[in-house]
Amino acid sequence: MSQTTKYEILYIIRPDLNDDAKKELVERFDKILTDNGTTVVESKDWAKRRFAYEINDYKEGIYHLVNVEASDAKGIDEFARLALINRDILRHMIVKIED
């Protein structure tokens, strides 16, 4: 059996996205992970927070947290690639969780 690695993904969604569009965005990015063999353990909104400095003219954003497990980095890499080019995601960070 292959070894699974745990990751925590935190991304910031632009605050002026309406609820339906935000829900669709989260579902699309969860699906990017699962379609590439990554298991989504938890996907939840964390908080709406003010930034220390503006990002793309926004003063705040919606932080969304995803905990995942994967046996390879395919889903993580695809998430990162698409998050970089998606205008609704202001920033993202992927952290490997050490056991």
C-alpha positions as CSV (number, residue, x, y, z in Angstrom):
1,M,0.0,0.0,0.0
2,S,1.3,3.4,-0.9
3,Q,2.1,6.0,1.7
4,T,-0.3,8.9,2.0
5,T,0.8,12.4,2.8
6,K,-1.4,15.0,4.5
7,Y,-1.6,18.5,3.3
8,E,-3.4,21.6,4.4
9,I,-4.5,24.1,1.7
10,L,-5.5,27.6,2.7
11,Y,-6.7,29.9,0.0
12,I,-8.3,33.4,0.0
13,I,-11.4,34.0,-2.0
14,R,-12.1,37.6,-3.1
15,P,-14.8,39.1,-0.8
16,D,-17.2,40.4,-3.4
17,L,-18.0,37.0,-4.8
18,N,-21.7,36.2,-4.2
19,D,-22.5,33.1,-2.1
20,D,-23.5,30.9,-5.1
21,A,-20.4,31.7,-7.0
22,K,-18.2,31.1,-3.9
23,K,-19.9,27.7,-3.4
24,E,-19.3,26.8,-7.0
25,L,-15.7,27.9,-6.8
26,V,-15.1,25.8,-3.7
27,E,-16.8,22.7,-5.2
28,R,-14.8,23.1,-8.4
29,F,-11.5,23.2,-6.5
30,D,-12.5,20.3,-4.3
31,K,-13.3,18.4,-7.4
32,I,-9.9,19.2,-9.0
33,L,-8.3,17.5,-6.0
34,T,-10.6,14.5,-6.0
35,D,-10.4,14.0,-9.8
36,N,-6.7,13.7,-9.4
37,G,-6.7,11.1,-6.7
38,T,-6.6,13.3,-3.6
39,T,-8.9,12.6,-0.7
40,V,-10.6,15.7,0.7
41,V,-10.9,15.2,4.5
42,E,-12.4,18.5,5.3
43,S,-13.3,21.7,3.3
44,K,-14.6,24.7,5.2
45,D,-14.7,28.4,5.3
46,W,-12.4,29.6,8.0
47,A,-13.0,33.4,8.4
48,K,-13.4,36.7,6.6
49,R,-10.4,38.7,7.6
50,R,-8.8,42.1,6.9
51,F,-5.4,42.0,5.2
52,A,-2.3,43.8,6.6
53,Y,-1.9,45.2,3.1
54,E,-4.1,45.3,0.0
55,I,-4.1,42.3,-2.4
56,N,-5.3,43.2,-5.9
57,D,-7.1,46.3,-4.5
58,Y,-9.0,44.2,-1.8
59,K,-8.7,45.0,1.8
60,E,-10.2,41.7,3.1
61,G,-10.9,38.2,1.9
62,I,-12.6,34.9,2.7
63,Y,-10.1,32.3,4.0
64,H,-11.1,28.7,3.0
65,L,-9.3,25.7,4.6
66,V,-9.0,22.3,3.0
67,N,-7.4,19.3,4.6
68,V,-6.5,16.5,2.2
69,E,-4.6,13.2,1.9
70,A,-2.8,12.1,-1.2
71,S,-0.5,9.3,-2.2
72,D,1.1,11.5,-4.9
73,A,1.2,15.2,-5.6
74,K,-0.8,15.2,-8.8
75,G,-3.9,16.7,-7.3
76,I,-2.0,19.2,-5.2
77,D,0.1,20.3,-8.3
78,E,-3.1,20.7,-10.4
79,F,-4.8,22.7,-7.6
80,A,-1.8,25.0,-7.3
81,R,-1.6,25.5,-11.1
82,L,-5.2,26.4,-11.4
83,A,-5.4,28.5,-8.3
84,L,-2.6,30.7,-9.7
85,I,-4.6,31.6,-12.8
86,N,-8.1,31.9,-11.1
87,R,-9.0,35.5,-10.6
88,D,-11.4,34.7,-7.7
89,I,-8.5,33.2,-5.6
90,L,-6.3,36.0,-4.4
91,R,-3.7,33.8,-2.7
92,H,-3.1,30.2,-1.8
93,M,-0.8,28.3,0.4
94,I,-0.2,24.5,0.5
95,V,1.5,23.0,3.6
96,K,2.7,19.4,3.9
97,I,1.7,18.1,7.4
98,E,4.4,16.1,9.0
99,D,3.2,13.2,11.2
